Structure formats: structure tokens, C-alpha cells
Amino acid sequence: MTKKTLPKVILRELKIEDAEDRYKWCLDKEVTKHLNMPDKYPPFSLEETKQWIRMCIERSNGYIQKAIMTEQENHIGWIDLKNIDKLNQHAELGITIGDQTYWGKGYGLSAMKEMLHFGFNELKLNKIWLRVEVDNEKAIKSYKRIGFIEEGILRQDRLRNTEFIDRLRMSILKHEFLS
Ligand SMILES: CC(C)(COP(=O)(O)OP(=O)(O)OC[C@H]1O[C@@H](n2cnc3c(N)ncnc32)[C@H](O)[C@@H]1OP(=O)(O)O)[C@@H](O)C(=O)NCCC(=O)NCCS
């Protein structure tokens, strides 16, 4: 991992008002390019975004999703754990820094560290995994920096604009994260 000091982030519970920022970020095609979202523009209406956030708050969609906040209390993105498999103690991670002005400054790394800490220590997971499109180089670089290891290629795993894209599956184990 990088030796630079990471900027501090706070992962807080979602609020229904987060829908406004979320909707705005989802209008940015550079932000959504690699996200698993419907092939239409905008991907969701403001009302759909609110409904989704409501489901996350109520924990009725299987997601533990949190808002990423800077130390100065700027709302900059979201991060989640889903597909939580209690039997085998693993879950899937997803992250988006929606405000592009915060890209490439260590905020994604910092948010992932917090979420991994939560997943391994609070949820008692043994493994946290993710799927990332093979051409999302920036994200892959960040995941490797945190310590995610490549597990393999999921062939033609995402239908993106009429084209099937391979996704890379990566994971990090509890003992790897803690060491
Ligand atoms: C992928 C994504 C989450 C990465 O988050 P990010 O905040 O932009 O990136 P990171 O926190 O990993 O930052 C790492 C970069 O910041 C730089 N950096 C600057 N200050 C730093 C610091 N204090 N500590 C560590 N890195 C720092 C690093 O050198 C690195 O730059 P480099 O890749 O040019 O070498 C973000 O770009 C994003 O949301 N993209 C769109 C949605 C998406 O694709 N999500 C993933 C779907 S699988």
C-alpha cells in the first residue's frame, strides 16, 4: 500500500436527502461508465434513486450501503457490502466516488479501508470480494493497492451498451487485511 497519509473519511448511514447528490452523480457518464446500471440515460430518475436509498436505509434489499463523507463533511460517494453470505462468511464490495473532484486523492482507498475494517471486524467476514470490468484500470489499480488479489476472469459478465464485457473477480482475506 501507498506510504502517503490517506485523507480521513467517515462512513455514515444513508439519509433520504442523499438522493439529490446520488441522482446528480448518476447523470455523469464518466462516473457511471463502469457501474452495473441500466443501459439508458439517466440510469435512474430522482424518485427511483430515493426509493433505492429508502430500501438501503430499511435494509430491505440486502445492501449495507453507506455514504462517504470527508472530514469537512462533504458527501462524496457511496460504498457497500452486498451478497452477504453468512454461512461462508464473505460479501461483495462496491464503491463509487461520485464527485469527480475527489478522484485520485486517496479517498477511495480510505473509504475501502474503513469498509473492510467494518466487514472483517463487525460482520465477522473472512473474505471480501468484488467484480470489476477489465477496462476499469483506475479501479483495479486502487483495489491492488489495498491488497485485493485477482481470483479470475468472469467471461462476458456485463452487458454494457450492447457489448459483453469481461469482469475481473478480486478478493482480500481477513488475515491479509489485518497483517
Ligand atoms: C475507482 C474509484 C472508486 C477509485 O477511487 P479514487 O478516490 O479515485 O482513487 P484512490 O483513492 O484509489 O486514489 C488513488 C490515487 O490517488 C493518489 N493519491 C493522492 N493522494 C493520495 C494519498 N494521500 N494516499 C493515497 N493515494 C493518494 C494515488 O497516487 C493514486 O493515483 P494513481 O492511481 O494515479 O497512482 C473512483 O475512481 C470511482 O468512483 N470511479 C467511478 C466508479 C467506479 O468505477 N467504481 C468502481 C466500480 S468496480
The ligand as a MOL file (V3000), in Angstrom:
LIG
                    3D

  0  0  0     0  0            999 V3000
M  V30 BEGIN CTAB
M  V30 COUNTS 48 50 0 0 0
M  V30 BEGIN ATOM
M  V30 1 C -12.4750 3.6630 -8.6840 0
M  V30 2 C -12.6020 4.7330 -7.6540 0
M  V30 3 C -13.5160 4.2950 -6.5290 0
M  V30 4 C -11.1980 4.9970 -7.0620 0
M  V30 5 O -11.2820 5.9970 -6.0480 0
M  V30 6 P -10.2940 7.2570 -6.0450 0
M  V30 7 O -10.5370 8.0110 -4.7920 0
M  V30 8 O -10.4200 7.9820 -7.3390 0
M  V30 9 O -8.8780 6.6050 -6.0350 0
M  V30 10 P -7.9280 6.1890 -4.8390 0
M  V30 11 O -8.3990 6.5620 -3.5020 0
M  V30 12 O -7.6200 4.7610 -5.0280 0
M  V30 13 O -6.7040 7.0530 -5.1500 0
M  V30 14 C -5.5100 6.5020 -5.6250 0
M  V30 15 C -4.8140 7.5670 -6.3960 0
M  V30 16 O -4.7260 8.7360 -5.6090 0
M  V30 17 C -3.3620 9.1200 -5.4690 0
M  V30 18 N -3.2380 9.7290 -4.1660 0
M  V30 19 C -3.2270 11.0510 -3.9520 0
M  V30 20 N -3.1160 11.2990 -2.6630 0
M  V30 21 C -3.0530 10.1260 -2.0400 0
M  V30 22 C -2.9380 9.7220 -0.6800 0
M  V30 23 N -2.8460 10.6170 0.2820 0
M  V30 24 N -2.9190 8.4280 -0.4010 0
M  V30 25 C -3.0130 7.5040 -1.3630 0
M  V30 26 N -3.1270 7.8070 -2.6690 0
M  V30 27 C -3.1510 9.1050 -2.9960 0
M  V30 28 C -2.6130 7.8360 -5.6870 0
M  V30 29 O -1.2760 8.0760 -6.0880 0
M  V30 30 C -3.4290 7.2030 -6.7750 0
M  V30 31 O -3.1650 7.8140 -8.0130 0
M  V30 32 P -2.6620 6.9720 -9.2580 0
M  V30 33 O -3.6960 5.8870 -9.4840 0
M  V30 34 O -2.6230 7.9840 -10.3570 0
M  V30 35 O -1.3560 6.4120 -8.8840 0
M  V30 36 C -13.1460 6.0630 -8.2540 0
M  V30 37 O -12.2850 6.4960 -9.2610 0
M  V30 38 C -14.5620 5.9280 -8.8070 0
M  V30 39 O -15.5150 6.0590 -8.0660 0
M  V30 40 N -14.7060 5.6780 -10.1240 0
M  V30 41 C -16.0360 5.6020 -10.7750 0
M  V30 42 C -16.8970 4.4620 -10.2960 0
M  V30 43 C -16.1850 3.1290 -10.3960 0
M  V30 44 O -15.6040 2.8050 -11.4280 0
M  V30 45 N -16.2700 2.3720 -9.3190 0
M  V30 46 C -15.6800 1.0320 -9.2700 0
M  V30 47 C -16.5770 0.0430 -9.8950 0
M  V30 48 S -15.9070 -1.5950 -9.7870 0
M  V30 END ATOM
M  V30 BEGIN BOND
M  V30 1 1 1 2
M  V30 2 1 2 3
M  V30 3 1 2 4
M  V30 4 1 2 36
M  V30 5 1 4 5
M  V30 6 1 5 6
M  V30 7 2 6 7
M  V30 8 1 6 8
M  V30 9 1 6 9
M  V30 10 1 9 10
M  V30 11 2 10 11
M  V30 12 1 10 12
M  V30 13 1 10 13
M  V30 14 1 13 14
M  V30 15 1 14 15
M  V30 16 1 15 16
M  V30 17 1 15 30
M  V30 18 1 16 17
M  V30 19 1 17 18
M  V30 20 1 17 28
M  V30 21 1 18 19
M  V30 22 1 18 27
M  V30 23 2 19 20
M  V30 24 1 20 21
M  V30 25 1 21 22
M  V30 26 2 21 27
M  V30 27 1 22 23
M  V30 28 2 22 24
M  V30 29 1 24 25
M  V30 30 2 25 26
M  V30 31 1 26 27
M  V30 32 1 28 29
M  V30 33 1 28 30
M  V30 34 1 30 31
M  V30 35 1 31 32
M  V30 36 2 32 33
M  V30 37 1 32 34
M  V30 38 1 32 35
M  V30 39 1 36 37
M  V30 40 1 36 38
M  V30 41 2 38 39
M  V30 42 1 38 40
M  V30 43 1 40 41
M  V30 44 1 41 42
M  V30 45 1 42 43
M  V30 46 2 43 44
M  V30 47 1 43 45
M  V30 48 1 45 46
M  V30 49 1 46 47
M  V30 50 1 47 48
M  V30 END BOND
M  V30 END CTAB
M  END
